Amino acid sequence: MPTIDRVVTVHEAKTNLSRIMADAEHGQTIGIARGSGNEPTVVLSAAPAAPGRRTGWMAGSMIPDDFDTMCQDEIIAMFEGASE
């Protein structure tokens, strides 16, 4: 079980949910206890960060460097109606 920084009641959690969530997002681990007890039944902490999108990880493997000009002569000939 993670180290709990503070314990709040269900009533306090419902009343101050936005503030408690902000505290959890800033690294606090908050226990939520039923009634007036100090024994938490659930623990609130920040979710792990989603992995970032990697850019350029397949650079050059899918699109050839000359993509913008490849088959240029054949394409121009097709548009101009030239026969092969």
PyMOL CGO cylinders between C-alpha atoms (Angstrom):
from pymol import cmd
from pymol.cgo import CYLINDER

trace = [
    CYLINDER, 0.00, 0.00, 0.00, 1.39, 3.45, -0.87, 0.3, 1, 1, 1, 1, 1, 1,
    CYLINDER, 1.39, 3.45, -0.87, 2.29, 5.95, 1.83, 0.3, 1, 1, 1, 1, 1, 1,
    CYLINDER, 2.29, 5.95, 1.83, -0.79, 8.07, 2.49, 0.3, 1, 1, 1, 1, 1, 1,
    CYLINDER, -0.79, 8.07, 2.49, -0.16, 11.79, 2.95, 0.3, 1, 1, 1, 1, 1, 1,
    CYLINDER, -0.16, 11.79, 2.95, -3.55, 12.53, 4.49, 0.3, 1, 1, 1, 1, 1, 1,
    CYLINDER, -3.55, 12.53, 4.49, -6.94, 10.95, 5.12, 0.3, 1, 1, 1, 1, 1, 1,
    CYLINDER, -6.94, 10.95, 5.12, -10.30, 12.61, 4.39, 0.3, 1, 1, 1, 1, 1, 1,
    CYLINDER, -10.30, 12.61, 4.39, -13.86, 11.43, 4.93, 0.3, 1, 1, 1, 1, 1, 1,
    CYLINDER, -13.86, 11.43, 4.93, -16.24, 10.61, 2.10, 0.3, 1, 1, 1, 1, 1, 1,
    CYLINDER, -16.24, 10.61, 2.10, -18.21, 13.75, 2.91, 0.3, 1, 1, 1, 1, 1, 1,
    CYLINDER, -18.21, 13.75, 2.91, -15.07, 15.93, 2.71, 0.3, 1, 1, 1, 1, 1, 1,
    CYLINDER, -15.07, 15.93, 2.71, -14.03, 14.21, -0.52, 0.3, 1, 1, 1, 1, 1, 1,
    CYLINDER, -14.03, 14.21, -0.52, -17.43, 14.90, -2.11, 0.3, 1, 1, 1, 1, 1, 1,
    CYLINDER, -17.43, 14.90, -2.11, -17.44, 18.50, -0.91, 0.3, 1, 1, 1, 1, 1, 1,
    CYLINDER, -17.44, 18.50, -0.91, -13.88, 19.29, -2.01, 0.3, 1, 1, 1, 1, 1, 1,
    CYLINDER, -13.88, 19.29, -2.01, -13.34, 16.84, -4.87, 0.3, 1, 1, 1, 1, 1, 1,
    CYLINDER, -13.34, 16.84, -4.87, -11.71, 19.36, -7.23, 0.3, 1, 1, 1, 1, 1, 1,
    CYLINDER, -11.71, 19.36, -7.23, -9.21, 20.48, -4.60, 0.3, 1, 1, 1, 1, 1, 1,
    CYLINDER, -9.21, 20.48, -4.60, -8.44, 16.91, -3.53, 0.3, 1, 1, 1, 1, 1, 1,
    CYLINDER, -8.44, 16.91, -3.53, -7.92, 15.87, -7.17, 0.3, 1, 1, 1, 1, 1, 1,
    CYLINDER, -7.92, 15.87, -7.17, -5.56, 18.82, -7.69, 0.3, 1, 1, 1, 1, 1, 1,
    CYLINDER, -5.56, 18.82, -7.69, -3.58, 17.77, -4.62, 0.3, 1, 1, 1, 1, 1, 1,
    CYLINDER, -3.58, 17.77, -4.62, -3.34, 14.22, -5.98, 0.3, 1, 1, 1, 1, 1, 1,
    CYLINDER, -3.34, 14.22, -5.98, -2.22, 15.55, -9.38, 0.3, 1, 1, 1, 1, 1, 1,
    CYLINDER, -2.22, 15.55, -9.38, 0.57, 17.39, -7.57, 0.3, 1, 1, 1, 1, 1, 1,
    CYLINDER, 0.57, 17.39, -7.57, 1.87, 14.19, -6.01, 0.3, 1, 1, 1, 1, 1, 1,
    CYLINDER, 1.87, 14.19, -6.01, -0.10, 13.70, -2.80, 0.3, 1, 1, 1, 1, 1, 1,
    CYLINDER, -0.10, 13.70, -2.80, -1.63, 10.34, -1.98, 0.3, 1, 1, 1, 1, 1, 1,
    CYLINDER, -1.63, 10.34, -1.98, -4.97, 10.80, -0.24, 0.3, 1, 1, 1, 1, 1, 1,
    CYLINDER, -4.97, 10.80, -0.24, -6.89, 8.13, 1.65, 0.3, 1, 1, 1, 1, 1, 1,
    CYLINDER, -6.89, 8.13, 1.65, -10.67, 8.29, 1.78, 0.3, 1, 1, 1, 1, 1, 1,
    CYLINDER, -10.67, 8.29, 1.78, -12.33, 6.85, 4.89, 0.3, 1, 1, 1, 1, 1, 1,
    CYLINDER, -12.33, 6.85, 4.89, -15.97, 6.00, 5.52, 0.3, 1, 1, 1, 1, 1, 1,
    CYLINDER, -15.97, 6.00, 5.52, -17.69, 7.83, 8.35, 0.3, 1, 1, 1, 1, 1, 1,
    CYLINDER, -17.69, 7.83, 8.35, -15.48, 9.52, 10.90, 0.3, 1, 1, 1, 1, 1, 1,
    CYLINDER, -15.48, 9.52, 10.90, -12.83, 6.79, 11.03, 0.3, 1, 1, 1, 1, 1, 1,
    CYLINDER, -12.83, 6.79, 11.03, -9.21, 7.34, 10.13, 0.3, 1, 1, 1, 1, 1, 1,
    CYLINDER, -9.21, 7.34, 10.13, -8.80, 4.02, 8.33, 0.3, 1, 1, 1, 1, 1, 1,
    CYLINDER, -8.80, 4.02, 8.33, -9.00, 4.69, 4.58, 0.3, 1, 1, 1, 1, 1, 1,
    CYLINDER, -9.00, 4.69, 4.58, -10.92, 2.25, 2.42, 0.3, 1, 1, 1, 1, 1, 1,
    CYLINDER, -10.92, 2.25, 2.42, -9.68, 3.73, -0.87, 0.3, 1, 1, 1, 1, 1, 1,
    CYLINDER, -9.68, 3.73, -0.87, -6.60, 5.64, -1.93, 0.3, 1, 1, 1, 1, 1, 1,
    CYLINDER, -6.60, 5.64, -1.93, -6.56, 8.49, -4.44, 0.3, 1, 1, 1, 1, 1, 1,
    CYLINDER, -6.56, 8.49, -4.44, -3.38, 9.26, -6.37, 0.3, 1, 1, 1, 1, 1, 1,
    CYLINDER, -3.38, 9.26, -6.37, -2.52, 10.64, -9.78, 0.3, 1, 1, 1, 1, 1, 1,
    CYLINDER, -2.52, 10.64, -9.78, -2.80, 8.29, -12.74, 0.3, 1, 1, 1, 1, 1, 1,
    CYLINDER, -2.80, 8.29, -12.74, 0.46, 7.48, -14.52, 0.3, 1, 1, 1, 1, 1, 1,
    CYLINDER, 0.46, 7.48, -14.52, 1.20, 9.78, -17.41, 0.3, 1, 1, 1, 1, 1, 1,
    CYLINDER, 1.20, 9.78, -17.41, 0.21, 8.51, -20.84, 0.3, 1, 1, 1, 1, 1, 1,
    CYLINDER, 0.21, 8.51, -20.84, 3.15, 7.75, -23.09, 0.3, 1, 1, 1, 1, 1, 1,
    CYLINDER, 3.15, 7.75, -23.09, 3.92, 10.63, -25.43, 0.3, 1, 1, 1, 1, 1, 1,
    CYLINDER, 3.92, 10.63, -25.43, 3.71, 10.30, -29.16, 0.3, 1, 1, 1, 1, 1, 1,
    CYLINDER, 3.71, 10.30, -29.16, 7.07, 9.57, -30.69, 0.3, 1, 1, 1, 1, 1, 1,
    CYLINDER, 7.07, 9.57, -30.69, 7.70, 11.57, -33.82, 0.3, 1, 1, 1, 1, 1, 1,
    CYLINDER, 7.70, 11.57, -33.82, 10.14, 10.50, -36.45, 0.3, 1, 1, 1, 1, 1, 1,
    CYLINDER, 10.14, 10.50, -36.45, 10.57, 6.97, -35.15, 0.3, 1, 1, 1, 1, 1, 1,
    CYLINDER, 10.57, 6.97, -35.15, 10.03, 5.51, -38.64, 0.3, 1, 1, 1, 1, 1, 1,
    CYLINDER, 10.03, 5.51, -38.64, 11.70, 8.32, -40.57, 0.3, 1, 1, 1, 1, 1, 1,
    CYLINDER, 11.70, 8.32, -40.57, 12.75, 7.19, -44.02, 0.3, 1, 1, 1, 1, 1, 1,
    CYLINDER, 12.75, 7.19, -44.02, 11.38, 3.67, -43.72, 0.3, 1, 1, 1, 1, 1, 1,
    CYLINDER, 11.38, 3.67, -43.72, 7.98, 4.17, -45.35, 0.3, 1, 1, 1, 1, 1, 1,
    CYLINDER, 7.98, 4.17, -45.35, 8.17, 7.19, -47.62, 0.3, 1, 1, 1, 1, 1, 1,
    CYLINDER, 8.17, 7.19, -47.62, 11.11, 7.51, -50.01, 0.3, 1, 1, 1, 1, 1, 1,
    CYLINDER, 11.11, 7.51, -50.01, 13.10, 10.74, -50.03, 0.3, 1, 1, 1, 1, 1, 1,
    CYLINDER, 13.10, 10.74, -50.03, 12.07, 11.49, -53.63, 0.3, 1, 1, 1, 1, 1, 1,
    CYLINDER, 12.07, 11.49, -53.63, 8.34, 10.95, -52.95, 0.3, 1, 1, 1, 1, 1, 1,
    CYLINDER, 8.34, 10.95, -52.95, 7.38, 14.43, -54.22, 0.3, 1, 1, 1, 1, 1, 1,
    CYLINDER, 7.38, 14.43, -54.22, 9.05, 13.89, -57.59, 0.3, 1, 1, 1, 1, 1, 1,
    CYLINDER, 9.05, 13.89, -57.59, 8.95, 10.13, -58.17, 0.3, 1, 1, 1, 1, 1, 1,
    CYLINDER, 8.95, 10.13, -58.17, 7.22, 9.13, -61.41, 0.3, 1, 1, 1, 1, 1, 1,
    CYLINDER, 7.22, 9.13, -61.41, 6.89, 12.82, -62.22, 0.3, 1, 1, 1, 1, 1, 1,
    CYLINDER, 6.89, 12.82, -62.22, 7.46, 12.37, -65.96, 0.3, 1, 1, 1, 1, 1, 1,
    CYLINDER, 7.46, 12.37, -65.96, 4.91, 9.55, -66.24, 0.3, 1, 1, 1, 1, 1, 1,
    CYLINDER, 4.91, 9.55, -66.24, 2.27, 11.53, -64.32, 0.3, 1, 1, 1, 1, 1, 1,
    CYLINDER, 2.27, 11.53, -64.32, 2.77, 14.63, -66.47, 0.3, 1, 1, 1, 1, 1, 1,
    CYLINDER, 2.77, 14.63, -66.47, 2.51, 12.50, -69.60, 0.3, 1, 1, 1, 1, 1, 1,
    CYLINDER, 2.51, 12.50, -69.60, -0.79, 11.01, -68.39, 0.3, 1, 1, 1, 1, 1, 1,
    CYLINDER, -0.79, 11.01, -68.39, -2.28, 14.44, -67.70, 0.3, 1, 1, 1, 1, 1, 1,
    CYLINDER, -2.28, 14.44, -67.70, -1.15, 15.80, -71.04, 0.3, 1, 1, 1, 1, 1, 1,
    CYLINDER, -1.15, 15.80, -71.04, -2.56, 12.78, -72.88, 0.3, 1, 1, 1, 1, 1, 1,
    CYLINDER, -2.56, 12.78, -72.88, 0.78, 11.72, -74.30, 0.3, 1, 1, 1, 1, 1, 1,
    CYLINDER, 0.78, 11.72, -74.30, 0.93, 8.12, -75.49, 0.3, 1, 1, 1, 1, 1, 1,
    CYLINDER, 0.93, 8.12, -75.49, 3.53, 5.75, -74.21, 0.3, 1, 1, 1, 1, 1, 1,
]
cmd.load_cgo(trace, "trace")
